[in-house]
Amino acid sequence: MSALSWHKCVQAGLQFASFLQQSGFEPGLRVFTRAELRDIYDHSFRNNSDEKRRPKFSSMIYCLKGSGKVEAKGGNITFKKSGARPARRPSTASSARGGGHSGGVGNLVAPSEFIPLDADRNTRRATLMKLLRTHKAWMLEDKHGISITAEPPFVRGNVKQQLLVTETKSVTITIRNQGTTCVQLRRCDRLRKMAGFSLTSDIDFQPNKPLFLPAGGEPCCMHATFCTETRGNHMLLLVFEFLFEGEEVPFHVARSITMETRSELSNALQPTKPYEPIKKRPPIYRNRFTVDGVKPDMKWLEAPLTFLNYKKKFHHLLHLDELQMRSDIRVYDLEDQIMEPDLNNRKLLKLRVPGVAESRPSVLRGDKLVVSESARRSADDCVDFTGFVHGVHLEDISLGFSSSFLKLFVKNMKFDVIFTINRTPLKLQHRAVDQAVANPTFEHVLFPTGSYDMTIQDPSSQLVLYNRILSENPEQYRAVQNIVSGISRPAPYLIFGPPGTGKTVTLVESIRQVVKCIPGAHVLACAPSNSAADLICQLLIPEIGKNNIYRLNAYSRDWNSIPSAVKECSNWDSEQKRFCYPKKEDLMTYKVMVTTLITAGRLVSASFHEGHFSHIFVDEAGQAVEPECLVAVAGLLRPPSQVNQDGGQLVLAGDPKQLGPIIRSPLAIKHHLNRSLIERLMMENPLYQKSGGSFNHSFVTKLLNNYRSHPAILELPNALFYEGELQVCADELKRNNFCQWEHLPTKGFPVIFHSVIGQDTREENSPSFFNVAEVEEVVSYLTKILESSGKKGIAKVSPKDIGIIAPYRKQVQKIRKAITEVDKELKKLKDIRELKVGSVEEFQGQERTVIIISTVRSDMSFLSFDEKFGLGFLRNPKRFNVALTRAKALLVVIGNPITLSKDPNWESFINYCRSRGGFMGVDIREEDEDLDEMDGGVDAGASNGIKGGDVNVEAEWRREL
């Protein structure tokens, strides 16, 4: 039976006092002996009470004393009048007298639970943990004359030491009785048992053999010694139990020791400066007056999306996201900046913008900034000058201003800079929504109810595929067959491609077959990103030929980012050194055009007539918001109708279970702007949902054969996201490359979760987190992998075969620095810069032989902010899915198991690794989560001056058009 709470014990004591009053004992006026009062309580009150449970006499008296209701001296007990201060409660002075526990806690709250002497181990542990959660200050405080000090000294109950890996350090704990009564030291409970710690005592001390500490007598010393090869923070949590002579209820004092193991690498990765959050500057208001308008009724946003409200709803959602973008970009505004002439073009000025290379802020060629004289910022006649971006470099941008500004400009003149967003993508999306709704036949594309049962060719016709491997895969072959036949029209045909199933290969083969089998066909192939569009182009060139394919790039794109094979069929003008746009008539001669979704809007602007493109393919369709997808469709696709059966075919390829579009507005997200067209169709339209356990292959094909990963890597994502339907078809030799790796905890299981209790850290004014302990572990694994390359049965692996994923920009930077600048051996490798380190978004659609993931987060106080803003891995199943499914032969995840276990998917992964022998590092369980708070050093706020309200999160920005 569990112990009664402090409150219930006190209540029982007050009821006992009332019983004494009613029985004529007048408790407030007389002194009881302990034996006399026990006899009355046990025989006259407790046994005759209507209550089924009453606390033991000793427990009741202990709680009444702690609550200030009774006073006990010697063997006598006196009931006190109400309002008296609690007895035996330590003061600030007594705290200081305890030594090494600086800064008294003040008016402490008494604990709400006590532990019977005969409690079993599990009850003891559970109760002590509850006390630590609810009354941490009480547990840490020296009390009743007991002083617990340490060398080095405790700070807020904790000693923190730093040491190198494999180094040994000790902490001596001294226990003194500075009171006036002999006290028994009955126990020393280790609530967290972490490898590497050993605890010894100068005196033979055992739980069943209490140690007597006379008042003012010799102290008792204990020694905590630590040594480990594991990086990160390691905490020993001790709770000492004491008992006064003649009493039955003990009291407790808690202490913790934290050892932070480091390598020489970590010293070079520490924060460059303390974290100072960016303070948003209030806007400068000039003499203006605002008249409030009438707020619109927003209830209709809750209504389901239909063709009738399609236009109104998406226009509003796009405007909401634009407002958020306009607000967010202003955090990068600059004051008192100096510009310098561009040495390559004297008509341009250069402005230093740290972080611009990583799209923070997002600045593309053709964007505009607004500058004004800093000295006149408050003046009513202050003039704003618009500067257009001519070039984006690593740390600066080149700006073109009007001649009037250049005449005004003098060296060392200071300017305030306002960043703006590029509205071109938004304007194109608004136009696409209007064009789609203006064409009634588009209702059957956006809200399809079936097909017109018309085909371009017989769906059963046998095709001779260019990629013969696809002929052996029934799902891929069926998808190509149905797309060529046009069987789904006017409904879009969907290729649902889970990770590694060959989605893009299937789409590319479909394009080849359309061009081959359908005379007069013209294909527009699009993707949200340039990299995905380039891949389509690269795969098409060998069969389609460079003369029949054209890669149309945006004006803002960097020429150097284009693959060499694609450059030859791109719209680059080598004489003018810029992208150009050929005449419409010239573009219409190509069989296949490849663009991003946004750049496809140029074709609409060029008045390409509806129906020129017989087929429009969108790869990675799950990454685009629905209006963005329409940019490449509305105004270009002519849907078939009952009258005109020659209409075009829309094909969407993607995976709704992987990463979706980047949306910044929480309100727009709430109303599903972050839901792609392919996701909406699969979630809401019956044509694309399973019936009788399978999809309707006339409208959608789910690819099932995974050609990428080892079975152990695929098993959990397959079960969590794909109903266990994916089949392992990866090349057996390649997928087993690391099955016998000497550093695997279990041979044959190439999945590792390495537990590291690191520290969330931030620096300067960047809100992005990094975790040095995890960086060290990443470098350690990387070194082991490269050292094993080509040895002991392990295939040769180069840096380009390895990918490192981290959810935070700052962690990405620290890892890059570690492997290219700091680590003595890694930085010597000539191809180390070919190793990709990036966010999950940067790895979508990619694969590597080895993937190492650093999850970064160790402090749970910030997780609610991650959930709110969609950052990190936690609470985001799509990021989790993408991160885990990039690896072919070896997957290593590094993180804090307690923090990660807050998410059910990560908890499943950690338990999966435990059950299969893939768990390494510090093994602490979820029940220890609250004990981390005992270590002030693991609190990001304590170490970096971070407060909950200061969290200044960064979401992704669009990097290209």
Residue pairs with C-beta under 8 A, 6 or more apart in sequence:
2 123
3 59
3 113
3 114
3 115
3 116
3 119
3 123
3 127
4 12
4 53
4 55
4 59
5 112
5 113
6 63
6 66
6 67
6 110
6 111
6 112
6 113
6 114
7 112
8 55
9 55
9 59
9 60
9 62
9 63
9 64
9 114
10 63
10 64
10 67
10 69
12 51
12 54
12 55
12 60
13 60
13 61
13 63
13 64
13 67
13 69
13 70
14 69
16 41
16 45
16 60
17 27
17 69
17 79
19 44
19 45
20 26
20 27
20 40
20 79
21 27
21 28
23 44
25 32
25 40
27 79
28 79
28 80
28 81
30 78
31 76
31 77
31 78
32 40
32 76
32 77
32 78
33 75
33 76
33 77
34 61
34 72
34 75
34 76
34 77
34 246
35 75
37 57
37 61
37 77
38 57
41 57
41 60
42 57
45 54
46 54
46 57
54 60
55 63
56 116
56 248
58 247
58 248
58 249
59 114
59 116
59 248
59 249
61 70
61 72
61 77
62 114
62 247
62 248
62 249
63 114
64 70
65 71
65 72
65 87
65 88
66 86
66 87
66 88
66 89
66 110
66 111
67 86
67 110
68 80
68 84
68 85
68 86
68 87
68 89
69 79
69 80
69 82
69 84
70 77
70 78
70 79
70 80
70 87
71 77
71 78
71 80
71 87
72 78
72 87
75 246
86 110
88 143
88 144
89 108
89 110
90 108
90 141
90 142
90 143
90 144
91 104
92 104
92 105
92 106
93 104
94 104
94 142
94 143
94 145
95 101
95 103
95 104
95 105
95 141
95 142
96 102
96 104
97 142
97 147
97 178
98 141
98 142
98 146
98 147
98 148
98 149
98 178
99 142
99 147
99 149
99 153
100 148
100 149
100 150
100 153
100 154
101 140
101 141
101 142
101 148
101 149
101 154
101 156
101 157
102 153
102 155
103 156
104 141
105 137
105 138
105 140
105 141
108 135
108 137
108 138
108 141
109 135
109 137
109 138
110 135
110 138
111 131
111 134
111 135
111 138
111 139
112 131
112 134
112 135
113 127
113 130
113 131
114 127
114 249
114 250
115 123
115 124
115 127
115 128
115 241
115 250
115 252
116 249
117 243
117 248
117 249
117 250
119 127
124 189
125 189
125 191
128 189
128 191
128 239
128 252
128 254
129 191
129 927
129 930
129 931
131 138
131 139
131 252
132 139
132 191
132 239
132 254
132 930
132 931
132 934
133 930
136 933
136 934
139 239
139 252
139 253
139 254
140 156
140 157
140 253
140 254
140 255
141 253
142 148
142 253
143 251
143 253
144 179
144 183
144 242
144 244
144 251
145 177
145 178
145 179
145 180
145 181
145 183
145 215
146 175
146 176
146 177
146 178
146 179
146 183
146 213
146 240
146 242
146 253
147 175
147 176
147 177
147 178
148 154
148 173
148 174
148 175
148 176
148 240
148 253
148 255
149 173
149 174
149 176
150 159
150 171
150 172
150 173
150 174
150 255
150 257
151 171
151 172
151 174
152 159
152 161
152 171
153 159
154 255
155 936
156 936
157 254
157 255
157 256
157 934
158 255
158 256
158 257
158 258
158 934
158 935
158 936
158 937
159 171
159 255
159 256
159 257
159 258
160 257
160 258
160 259
160 260
160 935
160 936
160 937
161 169
161 171
161 226
161 257
161 258
161 259
161 260
162 259
162 260
162 261
162 262
163 169
163 226
163 259
163 260
163 261
163 262
164 261
164 262
164 263
164 264
165 228
165 229
165 230
165 231
165 261
165 262
165 263
166 227
166 228
166 229
167 227
167 261
168 225
168 226
168 227
169 225
169 226
169 227
169 259
170 223
170 224
170 225
170 226
171 223
171 224
171 257
172 221
172 222
172 223
173 221
173 222
173 223
173 224
173 238
173 255
174 219
174 220
174 221
175 185
175 213
175 219
175 220
175 221
175 222
175 240
176 213
176 219
177 183
177 213
177 214
177 215
177 216
177 217
178 215
178 216
179 215
180 215
181 215
181 244
181 245
182 212
182 213
182 214
182 215
182 244
182 245
183 212
183 213
183 215
183 242
183 243
183 244
183 245
184 210
184 211
184 212
184 213
184 242
184 243
184 244
184 245
185 205
185 210
185 211
185 212
185 213
185 220
185 240
185 241
185 242
186 207
186 210
186 241
186 242
186 243
186 250
187 207
187 239
187 240
187 241
188 199
188 205
188 222
188 238
188 239
188 240
188 241
189 238
189 239
189 240
189 241
190 199
190 236
190 237
190 238
191 237
191 238
191 239
191 928
191 931
192 235
192 236
192 237
192 924
192 928
192 931
194 234
194 235
194 236
194 922
194 924
195 228
195 230
195 922
195 923
196 226
196 227
196 228
196 230
196 234
196 259
197 224
197 225
197 226
197 234
197 236
197 257
197 259
198 224
198 225
198 226
199 222
199 223
199 224
199 225
199 236
199 238
200 222
200 223
200 225
201 220
201 221
201 222
201 223
202 220
202 221
202 222
202 223
203 211
203 220
205 211
205 220
210 243
211 220
213 220
213 242
224 236
224 257
226 234
226 236
226 257
226 259
228 234
228 259
228 261
230 261
230 756
230 921
230 922
231 261
231 262
231 263
231 266
231 756
231 758
231 773
231 776
231 777
231 780
232 260
232 261
232 756
232 757
232 758
232 773
232 774
232 777
232 921
232 922
233 258
233 259
233 260
233 757
233 758
233 759
233 773
233 935
233 937
233 938
234 258
234 259
234 260
234 261
234 757
234 922
235 256
235 257
235 258
235 259
235 757
235 931
235 932
235 934
235 935
235 938
236 256
236 257
236 258
236 259
237 254
237 255
237 256
237 931
237 934
238 254
238 255
238 256
238 257
239 252
239 253
239 254
240 252
240 253
240 254
240 255
241 250
241 251
241 252
242 250
242 251
242 252
242 253
243 249
243 250
243 251
254 934
256 931
256 934
256 935
258 935
258 937
258 938
260 759
260 773
260 937
261 773
262 772
262 773
262 776
263 776
265 775
265 776
265 779
265 818
265 822
265 823
266 772
266 773
266 775
266 776
268 817
268 818
268 822
269 770
269 772
269 775
269 814
269 817
269 818
269 822
270 761
270 772
271 761
271 762
271 763
271 764
271 944
272 763
272 764
273 763
273 764
274 763
274 944
274 945
275 761
275 762
275 763
275 764
275 765
275 766
275 944
275 945
275 946
276 764
276 765
276 945
277 765
277 767
277 946
277 950
277 952
278 331
278 765
278 767
278 952
280 330
280 331
281 333
281 335
284 377
284 378
286 380
286 382
287 380
300 309
300 312
300 313
301 313
301 316
301 317
301 671
302 671
303 309
303 313
305 313
305 672
305 680
306 447
307 437
307 442
307 443
307 446
307 447
310 433
310 436
310 437
310 446
311 433
311 434
311 437
313 671
314 429
314 433
314 626
314 627
314 673
315 430
315 433
317 668
317 671
317 673
318 426
318 429
318 430
318 433
318 627
318 668
318 673
320 665
320 667
320 668
320 673
321 663
321 664
321 665
321 668
321 673
322 421
322 423
322 426
323 665
324 664
324 665
324 666
324 668
325 421
325 664
325 665
326 420
326 421
328 664
328 955
329 361
329 362
329 419
329 420
329 421
330 418
330 419
331 952
332 353
332 355
332 360
332 361
332 419
333 416
333 417
333 418
333 419
334 353
334 416
334 417
335 374
335 377
335 416
335 417
336 374
336 414
336 415
336 416
337 351
337 352
337 374
337 414
337 415
337 416
337 417
338 412
338 413
338 414
338 415
339 349
339 350
339 351
339 371
339 399
339 409
339 413
339 415
340 349
340 350
340 411
341 348
341 349
341 350
342 348
342 349
342 350
342 391
342 398
344 398
345 390
345 398
347 400
347 406
348 390
348 391
348 398
348 399
348 400
349 387
349 398
349 399
349 401
349 409
350 396
350 397
350 398
350 399
351 369
351 387
351 396
351 397
351 399
351 417
352 395
352 396
353 361
353 363
353 395
353 396
353 397
354 395
355 361
356 363
356 392
356 393
356 394
356 395
356 396
356 397
357 392
357 393
357 394
357 395
358 809
359 956
359 957
359 958
359 959
360 809
360 954
360 957
361 419
361 957
362 421
362 422
362 957
362 958
362 959
363 369
363 389
363 392
363 397
363 419
364 389
364 392
364 422
364 556
364 960
364 961
365 389
365 390
365 391
365 392
365 555
365 556
365 557
366 388
366 389
366 422
366 555
366 556
367 388
367 389
367 420
367 422
367 556
368 386
368 387
368 388
368 389
368 420
369 386
369 387
369 389
369 397
369 399
369 417
369 418
369 419
369 420
370 384
370 385
370 386
370 387
370 417
370 418
370 420
371 384
371 385
371 387
371 401
371 415
371 416
371 417
371 418
372 382
372 383
372 384
372 385
372 415
372 416
372 418
373 382
373 383
373 413
373 414
373 415
373 416
374 414
374 415
374 416
375 414
376 382
376 383
377 416
384 418
385 401
385 402
385 405
386 401
386 402
387 399
387 400
387 401
387 405
388 399
388 400
389 397
389 398
389 399
390 398
390 399
390 400
391 397
391 398
392 398
392 558
401 409
422 958
422 961
424 598
424 961
425 598
425 628
425 958
425 961
428 598
428 601
428 631
429 625
429 627
429 628
429 630
429 631
430 627
431 601
431 604
431 631
431 634
431 635
432 601
432 604
432 627
432 628
432 630
432 631
432 633
432 634
432 635
433 627
433 630
433 634
435 604
435 630
435 634
435 635
436 442
436 445
436 446
436 630
436 633
436 634
439 634
439 639
441 490
441 638
441 639
441 640
441 641
441 647
442 634
442 639
444 490
444 491
444 639
444 641
445 490
445 491
445 492
445 633
445 637
445 639
445 650
446 677
447 685
448 490
448 491
448 492
448 681
448 685
448 687
448 699
449 491
449 687
450 491
450 687
451 487
451 488
451 489
451 490
451 491
451 698
451 699
452 489
452 490
452 640
452 641
452 642
452 645
454 486
454 489
454 640
454 645
455 485
455 486
455 487
456 484
456 485
456 486
456 518
457 484
457 485
457 486
457 517
457 518
458 485
459 481
459 482
459 485
459 487
460 481
461 481
461 485
463 477
463 480
463 481
463 484
463 513
463 517
465 471
465 477
465 480
465 509
465 513
466 509
466 512
466 513
466 543
467 505
467 509
470 476
470 477
470 480
470 502
470 505
470 506
470 509
471 477
473 502
473 703
473 705
475 701
475 702
475 703
475 704
475 705
476 502
476 505
476 506
476 509
476 701
476 703
476 705
478 697
478 701
479 493
479 495
479 506
479 510
479 701
479 703
480 506
480 509
480 510
480 513
482 488
482 493
482 697
482 698
482 701
483 493
483 510
483 513
483 514
483 615
483 649
483 651
484 510
484 513
484 514
484 517
484 518
486 649
487 493
487 698
488 649
488 698
488 699
489 639
489 640
489 647
489 648
489 649
490 639
490 640
490 641
490 647
491 687
491 699
492 650
492 651
492 652
492 677
492 681
493 649
493 650
493 651
493 652
493 699
493 700
494 651
494 652
494 653
494 678
494 681
494 682
494 688
494 699
494 700
494 701
495 503
495 506
495 507
495 651
495 652
495 653
495 654
495 700
495 701
495 703
496 654
496 655
496 656
496 682
496 695
496 700
496 701
496 702
496 703
497 503
497 504
497 506
497 653
497 654
497 655
497 703
498 655
498 657
498 702
498 703
498 704
498 706
498 721
498 722
498 726
498 885
499 655
499 658
499 706
499 708
499 709
499 717
499 881
499 882
499 885
499 886
500 706
500 707
500 708
500 709
500 714
500 730
500 847
500 885
501 703
501 704
501 705
501 706
501 707
501 726
502 703
502 705
502 707
503 619
503 653
503 654
503 655
503 703
504 532
504 535
504 536
504 539
504 619
504 653
504 845
505 539
506 653
506 703
507 525
507 536
507 617
507 619
507 651
507 653
508 536
508 539
508 540
510 617
510 651
511 523
511 525
511 536
511 540
511 544
511 592
511 615
511 617
512 540
512 543
512 544
514 521
514 523
514 614
514 615
515 521
515 523
515 544
515 548
515 591
515 592
518 614
520 614
521 591
521 614
521 615
522 588
522 590
522 591
522 592
522 593
522 612
522 613
522 614
522 615
523 591
523 592
523 593
523 613
523 614
523 615
523 616
523 617
524 592
524 593
524 595
524 600
524 603
524 613
524 615
524 616
524 617
524 632
524 636
525 533
525 536
525 537
525 540
525 592
525 593
525 594
525 595
525 617
525 619
526 533
526 594
526 595
526 596
526 597
526 600
526 616
526 617
526 618
526 619
526 632
527 533
527 535
527 536
527 596
527 597
527 618
527 619
527 620
528 596
528 597
528 620
528 623
528 624
528 628
528 661
529 596
529 620
529 623
529 960
530 553
530 557
530 561
530 562
530 596
530 960
531 845
532 619
532 620
532 845
533 551
533 594
533 595
533 596
533 619
534 551
534 562
534 563
534 566
535 845
536 594
536 617
536 619
537 549
537 551
537 565
537 566
537 569
537 594
538 563
538 565
538 566
540 549
540 592
540 594
541 549
541 565
541 566
541 569
544 591
544 592
546 568
546 569
548 590
548 591
548 592
549 569
549 590
549 591
549 592
549 593
549 594
550 569
550 570
550 571
550 587
550 590
550 592
550 593
550 594
551 562
551 566
551 569
551 570
551 571
551 594
551 595
552 570
552 571
552 581
552 587
552 593
552 594
552 595
552 599
552 600
552 602
552 603
553 562
553 570
553 571
553 572
553 579
553 595
553 599
554 579
554 596
554 598
554 599
554 960
554 961
555 578
555 579
556 960
556 961
557 579
557 960
557 961
559 567
559 572
559 577
559 579
562 570
562 572
570 579
571 579
571 580
571 581
571 582
572 578
572 579
572 580
573 579
573 580
581 602
581 606
584 606
584 607
584 608
587 593
587 603
587 606
587 608
588 608
588 612
593 603
593 613
595 602
595 603
595 632
596 960
596 961
597 618
597 624
597 628
597 629
597 631
597 632
598 628
598 631
598 961
599 961
600 631
600 632
600 636
601 631
601 632
603 636
604 631
604 634
604 635
604 636
608 635
608 636
610 635
610 636
610 637
610 638
611 637
611 638
611 646
611 647
611 648
612 636
613 636
613 637
613 648
614 648
614 649
615 648
615 649
615 650
615 651
616 632
616 633
616 636
616 637
616 648
616 649
616 650
616 651
617 651
617 653
618 624
618 629
618 632
618 633
618 650
618 651
618 652
618 653
618 654
619 653
619 654
620 653
620 654
620 844
620 845
621 629
621 652
621 653
621 654
621 676
621 677
621 678
622 654
622 655
622 656
622 658
622 659
622 660
622 676
622 678
622 679
623 654
623 659
623 660
623 661
623 676
623 844
624 661
624 676
624 677
625 661
625 663
625 673
625 674
625 675
625 676
626 673
626 675
626 676
626 677
626 680
628 661
629 652
629 676
629 677
630 677
633 650
637 647
637 648
637 650
638 644
638 647
638 648
639 647
639 648
640 646
640 647
640 648
641 647
652 677
652 678
652 681
654 676
654 678
656 676
656 678
656 679
656 682
656 683
657 721
657 722
657 877
657 878
657 881
658 844
658 878
658 881
658 882
659 840
659 841
659 844
659 878
659 879
659 882
660 674
660 675
660 676
660 679
660 878
661 673
661 674
661 676
662 841
662 955
662 956
662 957
662 958
663 669
663 673
663 674
664 955
665 673
666 868
668 674
669 870
672 680
675 683
681 687
681 688
682 688
682 689
682 700
687 696
687 699
687 700
688 695
688 696
688 699
688 700
689 695
695 701
695 702
702 725
704 725
704 726
704 727
705 726
705 727
705 729
706 714
706 718
706 726
706 727
706 728
706 729
706 730
707 729
707 730
707 731
708 714
708 730
708 847
708 885
708 888
709 728
709 730
709 735
709 885
709 887
709 888
710 728
710 730
710 735
710 736
710 739
710 750
710 887
710 888
710 889
710 890
711 728
711 735
712 749
712 750
712 751
712 916
712 918
713 750
713 751
713 884
713 885
713 887
713 888
713 891
714 726
714 728
714 885
715 912
716 884
716 908
716 909
716 912
717 881
717 884
717 885
718 724
718 725
718 726
720 877
720 881
720 905
720 908
721 877
721 881
728 735
730 888
734 795
734 849
734 888
734 889
735 888
735 889
736 889
737 794
737 795
737 797
737 849
737 888
737 889
737 890
738 744
738 750
738 794
738 850
738 889
738 890
739 747
739 748
739 749
739 750
739 889
740 747
740 748
740 792
740 793
740 794
741 747
741 750
741 788
741 794
741 890
742 788
742 792
743 781
743 784
743 788
744 750
744 752
744 918
745 752
745 917
745 918
745 919
745 920
746 916
746 917
746 918
749 916
749 917
749 918
750 889
750 890
750 891
751 890
751 891
751 912
751 913
751 916
751 918
752 890
752 891
752 892
752 893
752 913
752 918
752 919
752 920
753 893
753 895
753 897
753 909
753 910
753 913
753 914
753 918
753 919
753 920
753 921
754 777
754 781
754 892
754 893
754 894
754 895
754 920
754 921
755 895
755 896
755 897
755 919
755 920
755 921
755 922
755 923
755 924
756 771
756 773
756 774
756 777
756 894
756 895
756 896
756 921
756 922
757 773
757 858
757 896
757 922
757 924
757 932
757 938
758 771
758 772
758 773
758 774
758 858
758 896
759 771
759 772
759 773
759 858
759 859
759 937
759 938
759 940
759 943
760 769
760 771
760 856
760 857
760 858
760 859
760 862
760 940
761 769
761 770
761 771
761 772
761 940
761 943
761 944
762 768
762 769
762 770
762 810
762 940
762 944
762 946
763 770
763 810
763 944
766 809
766 810
767 951
767 952
767 953
767 954
768 808
768 809
768 810
768 811
768 954
769 808
769 810
769 811
769 856
769 857
769 862
769 940
770 808
770 810
770 811
770 813
770 814
770 856
771 811
771 854
771 856
771 857
771 858
772 814
774 811
774 854
774 855
774 856
774 894
774 895
775 811
775 814
775 815
775 818
775 854
776 818
777 854
777 894
778 804
778 815
778 818
778 852
778 854
778 894
779 815
779 818
779 819
779 823
779 826
781 852
781 892
781 894
782 802
782 804
782 819
782 826
782 835
782 852
783 823
783 825
783 826
785 797
785 802
785 850
785 890
786 797
786 799
786 826
786 829
788 794
788 797
789 795
789 796
789 797
789 798
790 796
790 797
795 849
797 849
797 850
798 831
798 834
799 829
799 831
799 832
799 833
799 834
799 835
800 831
800 834
800 835
800 836
801 848
801 849
801 850
802 835
802 848
802 849
802 850
802 851
802 852
803 835
803 836
803 837
803 838
803 843
803 846
803 848
803 850
803 851
803 852
803 886
803 887
804 815
804 835
804 836
804 837
804 838
804 851
804 852
804 853
804 854
805 838
805 839
805 840
805 843
805 851
805 852
805 853
805 854
805 883
805 886
806 812
806 815
806 837
806 838
806 839
806 853
806 854
806 855
806 856
807 839
807 840
807 855
807 856
807 871
807 872
807 873
807 879
808 856
808 871
808 872
809 839
809 954
811 854
811 856
812 837
812 838
812 839
815 837
815 854
816 837
818 826
819 826
819 827
819 832
819 835
819 837
820 826
820 827
820 832
820 833
821 827
826 832
836 842
836 843
836 846
836 848
839 956
840 873
840 879
840 882
840 883
841 956
843 851
843 882
843 883
843 886
844 882
846 886
847 886
847 887
847 888
848 886
848 887
848 888
849 887
849 888
849 889
849 890
850 887
850 888
850 889
850 890
850 891
850 892
851 883
851 886
851 887
851 890
851 891
851 892
852 892
852 893
852 894
853 883
853 884
853 891
853 892
853 893
853 894
853 895
854 894
854 895
855 872
855 873
855 893
855 894
855 895
855 896
855 899
855 900
855 906
856 872
856 895
857 863
857 866
857 872
857 874
857 895
857 896
857 899
857 900
858 896
858 899
858 938
858 940
859 899
859 938
859 939
859 940
859 941
860 898
860 899
860 902
860 929
860 932
861 939
861 940
861 941
861 948
862 940
862 948
862 951
863 874
863 875
863 899
863 902
865 871
865 948
865 951
865 953
866 872
866 874
866 875
866 953
867 874
867 875
869 953
869 955
870 876
870 955
871 953
871 954
871 955
872 879
873 879
873 880
873 883
873 900
873 903
873 906
874 899
874 900
874 902
874 903
874 906
875 903
877 905
880 903
880 905
880 906
880 909
884 891
884 893
884 909
893 909
893 913
897 910
897 923
897 924
897 925
897 926
898 924
898 925
898 926
898 928
898 929
898 932
900 906
900 907
900 909
900 910
901 907
901 910
901 926
901 929
907 926
910 919
912 918
913 919
932 938
933 939
936 942
937 943
940 946
941 947
941 948
